[in-house]
Amino acid sequence: MTMAQLLLFSVGPVSGAIPLEEIVRVIRMVRPKKRKANSPPWNAGTFNLHGRTLPVVSMRSLFGLNDAGPGLTDMLIIARAGSQDLALWVDTTSGVHEIPLPRDAKGMPRQAFPEGSGVLKTAEGLLVIYDLPGLIASGGIVADSADDNQVPSRDITGQGNGRKTLAGPDEEGERINAVLAERAAKIARPEEPLTETNTVEVLKFRLAYREYAIEMQNIREVILTGEITMVPGTPAFISGICVVRGEIISLVDLRVLLAIPETGLTDLNRVIVLTDRTLTFGILADHITGIGTIELDHISTEHPDVPISADRYVKGVTEGPLVVIDTRALFSDPSMIIDEA
């Protein structure tokens, strides 16, 4: 068994998950443009994400479920699939969870479907997508719960399966269509430069019984802590170096860097790999707690429980309290670079 940080989602009666490191962002459902006549069944059309055209992938189709129209509460998971991003259309998402995944004797995901499908099934029936391009190429799978007697057919009233769906020219369908079209128009607009009134997407993590946040735009991936090699002569906050995908990176212990008092045991079993395309390093964390957004103008530099007013590596504290790390300060610190020689 190996532990993995997964974003959980559902489509109809099927529960699925995808590794957190593959997620770019999660947004509300929008009105996709019609797909081409010769498109594969899983292709539900396209939409414009701030000037980029992304394919919308129907997870219902890939999981062998009957079709349903888009609903107001549906979600789009923007995920990496090789060199491109895809929008995975799901009914709901239910947060990030750490789950043990079964492996075979060679360390590969234990198959419950034909080899190459890119999906494994846990003992609890969760379908974990470990190879999204492989799942797309396979054309999908037939899940155990994708039985005609269990899966509701396309709902034209918006009442039969508990989802508000777009299905007809009636008044409710027109209202849903208008809302989804409005969302699509808004998200097609170019992104504005960040200002102090903007929100920013963050990855939240726990360290020494406190929750921290770091901006998603600088996160390359989240991995399990592997073998760490100590390097003499480095700053105290550098725990050592490790190899990630053939690249040697330094590992930063925020407990030392931020002078966090030692208040009990911690389990530094996650590495959040950060990069600005020039410098790459990892920070150690106990575990990941989720993805969210924060309002930059709500960050305070004063909090009675968090002595951060003079700390150059912290932007401040927001609701929770959630301590927001200043990535610019980290990347501008030359001591983050370790000479491999």
N, C-alpha and C positions, 0 to 999 in steps of 0.2 A: 504494500500500500504506500502511496505517496499523497501528501497533503497538497491541495490546490485551492487557490482563491478563485471563485467562480461567481459570475453574475447569473442569477437564476431568473427564468422566465417561464411563461406558460402559453400554450396555444390549445384551445379547447381543453380536453381532458389530459393532455400530455404536458409533463413538466420537463423543461430542458435547461441547459446551462452552457455557458461559454467562458473560457478563461478571461479573467479580468485584464490580463496584459494585452489581449486582442481588442479591447474596447476603446474606441475613440471618444464617444459620447452617447447619451441616450436622449431622444427628443420625443415629443408627442406626435401622434400620427398626423400626416398631411395628405392632401389629395394628390395621388400620383398621376402622372400623365399615362395615357393608354399605352399598353405594350404593343409591339409589332406583332403582326399575325403569325409570323414564323418563330416567335420566341418560345423558349422552353416553358413548361407549365409553371415552374416556380417563379418565373419573371412576372412581377405584378406591375411593371411599368418603371418609370423613372421620376425623379424630382430634383429640383435645383437647390443645392445646399451652398449658399453664399457664393454662387457663381460656378460651382462644380456640379455636373450632372452625375447622380448616383443611381445605380440600379436598385430597385426595391425587390427584396427576396421574400417570398411568402413562405414562412416557416410551416404554415399549415400544409402547403403542397409538399415540402421536403420531408415532412413527417407523416405523409400519407393520409392527411385529413381532408374532409370535404371543404369546399370553398366557402368563404363568407366575405361579405363586403366590409370595407374599413369602418371602424367605429371610433367615436370621439375619445374613448378611453384607451384605444390601442396605442402601442409604442413602437418606435423605430430605434433599434440598436445599431449605431454606426460602428462597424467592426472592420478590422483589417483582414483582407483575404489575399495573401501574397502581395503583389505590387499595387493593388487597388483597394478602395474602401467600398463596402456594401452596406445597405440599410436593411437590416433583418426585421421584418414585420412580425410582431408578436402581439398577443392579447394583453399581457401584463408583465411587468418585471417585479421582482420581490427582493431586491437587495443583493449584497455580496456576502457569500458564506464560504467558510473554509471546509472542504469536504475531502475525505480520503478516497482516492481513486484506485480501483483494482489494476494490477499490472501482471503480465505473464512472467514466465521464468527468464525471459530475455529483457525484461524491463519495458516492454511495449504495452500500450493500452490493450486490455483484454477485450476481444471482439465479441459483440453480441449480434452483429450484422455482417453481411458479406465484406470481406477484406477490401479496403479502399473506400469504404463509406464515410470514414472520418468521424464516426460516432461510437462511443462506448456506452454501455448501460450499467449503472450501479445496482447493487442488491436491492435498493429501495425503488428501482424503476426510473431513476433520473437519467435522461439522455444527455450525455455530455459531448459537445462538439469539440473535439481536440484537433481536427483538421478541416477547417471551413472550406478551403478550395477543393479538398477531396470529396466532401459532402455534395458540393455544387456539381462537380464533375460526374458523380455517381448518379445524379438525377433524383436522389432522395432515398428514403427508407420507408418501410412499413412498420410502424410502431405497434406494440401489442394492443394498445388502446385505440388504434385507428380502425375500429370495427364499425361497420355501418349502423349497427344497433346502438352503439355508444356515442357516436359523433353526430351532433346535430347538423342537418343539411343547411343550405343557405337560407338565412332567415330574412324574409321580406317584410316582416312587420316590426322588427326591432324588439320583440318581446319574448320570443320562444327560447332563446338561449342566454338571456340576461345581458346581451350586448346590444348597444345601439348601433345598428349597421345601416349602411347606405345601400338601398336596394330598389327603390322605385320612385315614381314621380309624385308620391304623396307629399303632404306638407312637411312631415317629420323628415323624410328623406331629403327634401330640398334644403331644410334647415341644416342638416348634418353636412350636406354637400357644400353649403356656403361657408360653414365654419372651417372645414378641412381645406377649402380653396383659399380662405383668408390666411390660414396658417402657412400654406405653401408659398403664398405671395410674400409673407413677412420673412420667412427663412431663406428666400431667394435673394434678398437684398445683400449687398456687400457688407462684410463685417466692418464695424466702425473701430477706430483705434481705441484702446482701453483708456478710460478716464476714471477719475476717482468716484464716479457714480455708476460705473459698470459693474456687472457681476463677472466672476471668473470661476471656471470649473477647477475643482481641487480633488486630490486623492487624500482621504483621511486615514491616519494610522495611529496606533497606540504605542506609546513608549513610556515605561516606568509609571504606569497608571495614569497617564495623561494623554489626551487626544491632540494630535497635531494635523496640520494640513499643508499640502504643497501643490503648486499649480500643475495641472495636467499637461500643459504645453511643453514642459521640460522633462516629462517622464517617458522613458523609452520602453521600460518593461519592469515587471516585478517578478523576482525569482526567489527560490529557496536559498538560504545561506549554505554555501558549500565550504570547501576547504579554504581557510584563510592563512596566508603566509605572512609572518611578521617581517617588517623591514626596519632595521636599525637606523637610528638617526632621524626618524620622522616625527612630526608633531604628536603630542599625546592623544589628540582626537582621531588620529589615523590608526584604525585597528590593524591594518595590514593591506594586502592586495589579494585579489582573486582573479580567476580567469572566467570571463563570460563570453561565450561564443567565439573563443579564440583570441579575445582582447583582454589585456591585463588592465584592471581598473583598481583604484584605491577605494577603501571602504571607510566611511566616516561614522564615528560613534557620536551621535548628537548629545548623549548624556555628558560627555566630556566637553564637547564644543560649547554647549549651552550651560555648563556648570549645573546640571540637574542633580539635586541631592539624591543619594542612593536610598530609596525608600522601599526596600523589599526586593525580591527576586524579579528579574526580567528574563525574557526568552527571545533573544535577537535572532529569530529564525527567518526573517525576510530581508531581502535587499531591494531597495527601490533604486533602480538605475536611472540616473539623471544625465542629460546631455544638452549642450547648446550648439551641437554640430562641430564644435572645436574641442571642448573638454568633456570627458565622460568620467563619472565616478558614481559610487553607490553610497546610500545611507542605510544604516541598519535600523530595523524596526521590529517590535514584538509581533504585531500582526496588523493586517489591513482591515479597516472598519467600514469602508465604503467610498462611494463617489458622490460628490455634491457640488453645490454652487454657494459662493459667499459674495456678499456685497462689500466692495472695497471701501466704501465710505462708512461702513459700520465697524471697521477695524479700529480698535482702541489701543493706545499704547500704555494704558493704565489699567491695572487690575490688582486688587489687594492680594489675590492668591497666586499671582504669577509675576515675579520680579523681572520684568523684561525691558524696562524703560531705557536701559543703557546697552542693550544687547544688539549688536550690529547685524546679527543673522536672523532676527525676528522682526516681521512687519508689525505684529501686534496680536491682539486677542479679539475674537468675535464671539458670537453666542455659544454658550456651552459650559465653561469657556473653551474655545478651540484656538490653539496657538498656531498662528500662520507663519510659516518659514519664508524668509526672504531669499529666493533662489538667485537673484542678481548678486547679492552679497556673497553667496557661496561660490558662484562661478568667477567672481572677481578676485577671490582670495588665491594667490599663487601657491600657497602651501597645500592646496588640494591636489596639485600635480606631483606625482611620485616618479622619480627617476628610476626606470626599470633596471638600469645598469648598476 
